[in-house]
Amino acid sequence: MSQSEIILIRHGQANTGAKDEESYDKLSATGHQQSAWLGDYLRAQDTAFDRVICGDLRRHQETAAGLALSQSIAIDPRVNELRYFDLAREYQAQTRKPLPSSAEEFAQHVPQLFTAWHAGRLDGAHESYWSFADRFGQVMSELTELGGRSLVITSGGVIGMAIAQHLSLGPEGFAQVMLPIHNSSIHRFSIAQGATQMASYNGTPHLDAADRRHARTVI
């Protein structure tokens, strides 16, 4: 049986100063540049894909446009991100803990938020923890069944959940693998003889040059 591959790409940097889902959902100037550089890298590697899938969020589609791939792109809302701001506001209403205002506070906040979400304590959440896990799990299963090489343009939470499910991690582990994920990073799963292996995590080869390292962002 031949080996197949699922490649997950996080979108380019979005609107980092946003306070809600809608205003966050667009690429910054840096995000557009990250996407263009990643597209250049993929073309230089002569990477061909059997299928390309993208969420229907604006930041996903702007990233896909920046990649400028020759393949047609299928839109699938199952690869959309969790609604962080909605979850955080529900958590705030219950705990009186404010939304984080710095990267350090965000890193402390997310594991607590995901633990509450996993436990079913966020009654007003847009979707449950398990619904979020299941919807992208379905995509991974379908792509595994199809075989070949699949590219998915998505978000850090989706990528983090895919890794968490593969490694059987709980909500805190999910948070810890999600938080370091760079914008426009590459994550590879290889499948052979029915077994899935995580082949790479958080790769940014298109940002390795000294004059591009400033563009390595996580938020």
NORQUILIN-V792714 format. One record per backbone hydrogen bond with DSSP energy under -0.5 kcal/mol. CO is the residue of the C=O (numbers start at 1). NH is the residue of the N-H. If there is no record, write none. Layout:
# NORQUILIN-V792714
CO,NH  CO,NH
This chain:
# NORQUILIN-V792714
4,191  5,150  6,8  6,189  7,152  8,187  9,154  10,184  11,184  13,28  14,16  15,18  20,24  21,25  24,15  24,26  26,15  28,32  29,33  30,34  31,35  32,36  33,37  34,38  35,39  36,40  37,41  38,42  39,43  40,44  41,45  42,47  43,46  46,48  51,151  52,74  53,153  54,76  57,61  58,62  59,63  60,64  61,65  62,66  63,67  64,68  64,69  72,52  74,54  74,76  76,79  77,80  82,84  83,87  84,88  85,89  86,90  87,91  88,92  89,93  90,94  91,95  92,96  96,98  102,106  103,107  104,108  105,109  106,110  107,111  108,112  109,113  110,114  111,115  112,116  113,117  114,118  115,119  116,121  117,120  117,129  121,123  122,125  128,132  129,133  130,134  131,135  132,136  133,137  134,138  135,139  136,140  137,141  138,142  139,143  140,144  141,145  142,146  143,147  148,5  148,150  149,50  149,51  150,7  151,53  152,9  152,154  153,55  154,11  155,159  156,160  157,161  158,162  159,163  160,164  161,165  162,166  163,167  164,168  164,169  165,168  170,174  171,175  172,176  173,177  174,178  175,179  176,180  178,181  182,185  185,10  186,203  187,8  188,199  188,200  189,6  190,197  191,4  192,195  195,192  197,190  197,199  200,188  203,186  204,207  205,208  209,212  209,213  210,213  212,215  213,216  215,217  217,183
